Amino acid sequence: MIKVRWSELLQEVTEFWVEALGYEAAAFAPLAEANAAAEPWPMLGMLYSRVTSIYGGANEIQRNIIARRALGL
């Protein structure tokens, strides 16, 4: 249940982050800059957050497992 909720929450937060920054979210910083590694790019974070609902079992499959085991459905 935690994995499902975490992946959904992470996607919502990173999507809000990108929406709040608007065009600046897609700004590119060269990797040679010292602070480029320290500051994650918002768009990159949002795109990587999508995989959290897939690895470890898709959220739909996890919900089916939860329904069978925890709720006895």
C-alpha atoms as a printed R data frame, in Angstrom:
   type eleno elety resid chain resno       x       y       z
1  ATOM     1    CA   MET     A     1   0.000   0.000   0.000
2  ATOM     2    CA   ILE     A     2   2.897   2.330   0.745
3  ATOM     3    CA   LYS     A     3   4.455   1.743  -2.684
4  ATOM     4    CA   VAL     A     4   1.214   2.656  -4.459
5  ATOM     5    CA   ARG     A     5   0.673   5.788  -2.404
6  ATOM     6    CA   TRP     A     6   4.316   6.861  -2.638
7  ATOM     7    CA   SER     A     7   4.418   6.582  -6.430
8  ATOM     8    CA   GLU     A     8   1.183   8.562  -6.813
9  ATOM     9    CA   LEU     A     9   2.317  11.243  -4.380
10 ATOM    10    CA   LEU     A    10   5.717  11.582  -6.049
11 ATOM    11    CA   GLN     A    11   4.079  12.028  -9.443
12 ATOM    12    CA   GLU     A    12   1.682  14.659  -8.130
13 ATOM    13    CA   VAL     A    13   4.432  16.634  -6.385
14 ATOM    14    CA   THR     A    14   6.806  16.646  -9.348
15 ATOM    15    CA   GLU     A    15   3.977  17.569 -11.723
16 ATOM    16    CA   PHE     A    16   3.068  20.493  -9.467
17 ATOM    17    CA   TRP     A    17   6.736  21.494  -9.340
18 ATOM    18    CA   VAL     A    18   6.894  21.661 -13.135
19 ATOM    19    CA   GLU     A    19   3.589  23.525 -13.381
20 ATOM    20    CA   ALA     A    20   4.714  26.058 -10.789
21 ATOM    21    CA   LEU     A    21   7.958  26.794 -12.627
22 ATOM    22    CA   GLY     A    22   6.355  26.844 -16.071
23 ATOM    23    CA   TYR     A    23   8.832  27.397 -18.869
24 ATOM    24    CA   GLU     A    24  11.737  27.547 -16.424
25 ATOM    25    CA   ALA     A    25  11.173  23.870 -15.550
26 ATOM    26    CA   ALA     A    26  12.612  22.849 -18.914
27 ATOM    27    CA   ALA     A    27  15.720  25.023 -18.580
28 ATOM    28    CA   PHE     A    28  18.893  23.217 -19.486
29 ATOM    29    CA   ALA     A    29  22.018  23.564 -17.395
30 ATOM    30    CA   PRO     A    30  25.250  22.173 -18.871
31 ATOM    31    CA   LEU     A    31  26.668  19.232 -16.964
32 ATOM    32    CA   ALA     A    32  30.021  21.006 -16.698
33 ATOM    33    CA   GLU     A    33  28.587  23.473 -14.190
34 ATOM    34    CA   ALA     A    34  29.397  22.665 -10.583
35 ATOM    35    CA   ASN     A    35  25.834  23.169  -9.340
36 ATOM    36    CA   ALA     A    36  24.212  21.162 -12.142
37 ATOM    37    CA   ALA     A    37  24.648  17.904 -10.224
38 ATOM    38    CA   ALA     A    38  23.454  19.416  -6.950
39 ATOM    39    CA   GLU     A    39  20.183  20.811  -8.327
40 ATOM    40    CA   PRO     A    40  17.837  18.360 -10.060
41 ATOM    41    CA   TRP     A    41  16.038  19.587 -13.117
42 ATOM    42    CA   PRO     A    42  12.295  19.717 -12.452
43 ATOM    43    CA   MET     A    43  11.315  18.251 -15.820
44 ATOM    44    CA   LEU     A    44  13.762  15.386 -15.412
45 ATOM    45    CA   GLY     A    45  12.367  14.682 -11.946
46 ATOM    46    CA   MET     A    46   8.830  14.618 -13.280
47 ATOM    47    CA   LEU     A    47   9.731  12.230 -16.073
48 ATOM    48    CA   TYR     A    48  11.616   9.888 -13.756
49 ATOM    49    CA   SER     A    49   8.736   9.905 -11.279
50 ATOM    50    CA   ARG     A    50   6.609   8.102 -13.877
51 ATOM    51    CA   VAL     A    51   8.641   4.924 -13.524
52 ATOM    52    CA   THR     A    52   7.794   4.629  -9.825
53 ATOM    53    CA   SER     A    53   4.335   3.398 -10.747
54 ATOM    54    CA   ILE     A    54   5.860   0.646 -12.895
55 ATOM    55    CA   TYR     A    55   8.848  -0.866 -11.102
56 ATOM    56    CA   GLY     A    56   7.999  -3.242  -8.313
57 ATOM    57    CA   GLY     A    57   4.741  -4.059 -10.114
58 ATOM    58    CA   ALA     A    58   2.359  -1.680 -11.802
59 ATOM    59    CA   ASN     A    59   0.012   0.153  -9.430
60 ATOM    60    CA   GLU     A    60  -3.016  -1.612 -10.911
61 ATOM    61    CA   ILE     A    61  -1.477  -5.003 -10.157
62 ATOM    62    CA   GLN     A    62  -0.515  -3.880  -6.661
63 ATOM    63    CA   ARG     A    63  -4.096  -2.761  -6.038
64 ATOM    64    CA   ASN     A    64  -5.356  -6.198  -7.122
65 ATOM    65    CA   ILE     A    65  -2.941  -7.878  -4.704
66 ATOM    66    CA   ILE     A    66  -4.043  -5.576  -1.898
67 ATOM    67    CA   ALA     A    67  -7.703  -6.260  -2.656
68 ATOM    68    CA   ARG     A    68  -7.179 -10.030  -2.582
69 ATOM    69    CA   ARG     A    69  -4.957 -10.278   0.474
70 ATOM    70    CA   ALA     A    70  -5.999  -7.409   2.722
71 ATOM    71    CA   LEU     A    71  -9.654  -7.081   1.821
72 ATOM    72    CA   GLY     A    72 -10.361 -10.707   0.884
73 ATOM    73    CA   LEU     A    73 -11.978  -9.817  -2.430
